[in-house]
Every structure is written in structure tokens, then in C-alpha cells.
Amino acid sequence: MQISGVNIGLYVVLFIIFAETGLFAGFFLPGDSLLFLAGIYSDLLMQQLINTNGFLSVFMLSLLVAGAGIVGNMVGYWFGSKSGYYLYKKEDSFWFKKKYLFQSKEFFERYGGKAIVFARFLPIFRTFAPIIAGIVNMDKKKFMFYNVVSSMVWAFSLISAGHYLASFVLQQWDIDLKHHIEKIVIVIVLVTTAPVLFKMLRKPKSNDSV
């Protein structure tokens, strides 16, 4: 992505990651697929900052993305701590669905602090988990620990997967994944949203806890 010779792709990626985790309206953004694609294009994304390819570009890109995720979660936590009452009273809109707030609260209550880690890999929960943590006044040090761990694992795993899988497929079968982006996005969206859709559509059993 070139504008006046300046590569803005990296800044778009970082903003989307921040928005998805730091703004409650970011639940519809494609975090997982975006990171996987960022791994495929890691050398291109980082060429404006470091003149290198391979491991170093993947490492630096993962650090930057993890940082954006950490800051995003911190904003979400702060927003939740300051606006919890307002969110529960807010009416549904295109940007906000109250049901996601309640589902994330149930998810958080079930897994505790680990929900911050699990939520990184689950659309919707990824956006609302830090907000819920702020609403319930989760200990800040505990929150930051899970926040940093989850952001690092999420960024490094998906970006590395995209980069090294693309390299492997190209070397083994001479297939360039850059020519199959649409299919990759569809597969990732299906895989990452399947658990969420299953939970939403599953009919509660009579012995399910309330």
C-alpha cells in the first residue's frame, strides 16, 4: 500500500489492532485474519523501518502489534472502569450490541483472569473482555500481566504462522499465498468465529448453570 512513496500498511495494521481491542466499536474488525496476512506481508510492511527480511521483520512487526494490543486493552480497561454503568444502560446500535457485553461478562466470570488470554483469539470477546475487566475492577497488576502475555502470544503466533507458512508453501509447492488472500481470509474467519457462533446458537440444556 503506497501513498506518495510512503508505506502506510504498517500504521493501518497497528491502528486496526488498537481499535479492535481498545474501542468497544471494534468488535467487527478482522484481527486474526489481519495478523495472519500481516505475517505473509511482514517483509513489505517493515521495509520502511528496517532494511531486512525474514526473522527480524517478523520479530519487530510482532512486537509493534503486541504493543498496539497492550495499549488497546489498557484503553478498554479504563473505559470499562469509567463507563460500566453507562454501557449496561446504553441502547443497541450498529456500533454496540448489549448482548455481547453480557456474553463477555459470562465468559469473564467463567475463566477469570485467563479470559483476557483466551479472548485474544476469539472475535467479539477480544473487544469486550478488557472492558469487563475494568467494570469489575480487576486488579490492575493482574490485568496487566494477562494483558501483556495475551498480546505477545497472539501477535507472535499469528504473524509467525502467516510468514513461515507462506515461505514453506512457496518452497515446497511453488504456491504464493499472496495470490490466494481471499480464500485465506474466509478460512481464518470461519475457524475463529466457529466457537463463538456455536456458543451463541447452542440451545441451553436444562441442567446448564444460570
N, C-alpha and C positions, 0 to 999 in steps of 0.2 A: 504494500500500500504506500504509494509515493505521492507527496504533495510538495511541490517546489523543491524536489530533491531530498526532502526530509522524510525519513521513515517514521510514520506515526503509529504503526501497528502495535508496537510495544505499549504505548501510552493508552491505546484503546483497550488492550487486554487488561492492563492494570486498573483502569477505571471501571471496567465491567465487573472485575473480581471484587473491587471495593464496593461497588453499588449493590451487587448481589448479596453481600454479607453485611453491609453497613446501612443499607436503606431498605426499609420493610417493603418498598415497592419493587425490589429487585428480584422477587421470587420467580419471575418468569424468564430470567436471563439464563443463558446456556453455559453454566460454569464448568461442568465436567467435560463436555464436548469441546469447549473453548480451550481448556488446558491441554487436552489431547492434541488438538490441532496446533496449539502453540508449540508443543514439543516437536511436531513434524516440521514446523517453520522456525524452529529455535535459532538456527544459524542466521536466517534472514532478519528475524526480529532483533537480534542482538548486534548486528553488524555496525550499527551506529554508535554503540558503546564500547565494544571490544572487537578487535580485529583478529578473531579466532573462530574456529569451528569445533564441533564435537562436544566433549565433556564439559569444557569450561563454559561454553554458551548455554548448555543445559543447566549447569550448576548456578550460573548467575541469574538466568531467567527464573529458575525455581525460587531462588532467594527473593527476588523482587516480587514475584507473585505471592509468595508466602507473607511477605511484609504487607502487601496490599490487603491480604485476607485478615491478617492480625489487626491492622488498623480498622478495617471494616467491622470486625467483630466488636472491637472496643467501642466504636460509634453505636453499634446496635445495642450493646450492654448499657451504655449511657442513656440512649433513647428510651430503653425499657424502664430503667430506674426512674426516669423523669416523667414518663408519659404512660405508664402502665394503666392507670385508671382511665385515661382518655381513650386508649386503644380498645378496652373492653366495652366502652360506650359508643365507639365510632360505628357508623353505619357502613354496610358493604358498598364498595365502589369498584371500578375497573382496576384500581391500583391496590386495593386492600380487600381481603376476604377474611372475615372474622373466624370462619371455621378453621382456617389454617392456624390461627392463633391458639385455639383450643386444642387442636390436634398436636401442635408443637408442645403445649403445656403438658399434655398427657405423656408425650414422648419423653419430655424432660423429667417428669416425675418418675417414670419407669426406670430410666437409666442414670439419673443424677448427673454428676459432672461429666461422665463418659458420653452423655448425649451431645456435648459440644464436639467431641471427636467423631462420633457416628454421624452426626448431622452434616458434617462437611461433605459426605459422599451421597447425601440424599437431597434432591431438589425440594424446595419449599421449607423443609426443616432447617436447611442450611441458613436460610434467611431469618427464620423466627427463633431459633434456639438461643442466640445471644440476647435477643430482646427479652425472651422469657427469663433468662438468667438474671437480667437486670431487674425485671419485675419482681422476682422472688428474692432479690438482694443476695444472690450467691456471693460468697466470699471472694473479694477481688483477686487475691493472690491465687486462689484455687482456679478461678476463672481464667486468669492469665496463663497459668500452667497448661490447662487443657486447650486454650486458645492457640498458644504457640505450637504445641505438639500437633494439634489437628491441622493447622495451616501448613506446617512443614511437611507432614506426611502426605497431605492432599496434593500440594504443589509438586513435590519431588516425584511422587509415584505416577501421577498422570502425565506430567511433562516428560519424564524419562521414558514412560511407556510409549508415548507418541513418537519420540525421537528415535529410540532404539528399535522399535517395531518397524518403523518406516525404513530404517537402514537395513535391517535384517531381510525384509521382504524384497527390497531393491536388489540386494546382493544375491539372494537365493533364487528368486524367480524373475528378476528384472521387471518388477512391477513398482511403479512410482505411485505411492498413496496420494500424492498431491493431485492425481488425476481422478481420484475416487472420493473426494471430500464429502459430497452429498450422501453417499452410502455410509460412510464412516459416521457422520453426524446422526443419521437415522438410527444406526445400530446402538450408538452410545446413549442416545435419548431413550430408546426402548429399554436398554439394560438398566439405566439409572432410575428410570421412573417406574419400572415394573413393581418394585417393593412398595412404593408409595401408593400406586394405583390399587394394588392388591389389598392393602390395608384400608383404603377408602371404600372399596367396593365390597369387601368381605362382610357378610351378614353376621352380626354379633350372635354368639351362641348364648343359650340360656344360662350357662354356668360361667360366662365371662364376668370378670370383675368389673364393677362400675367405677 
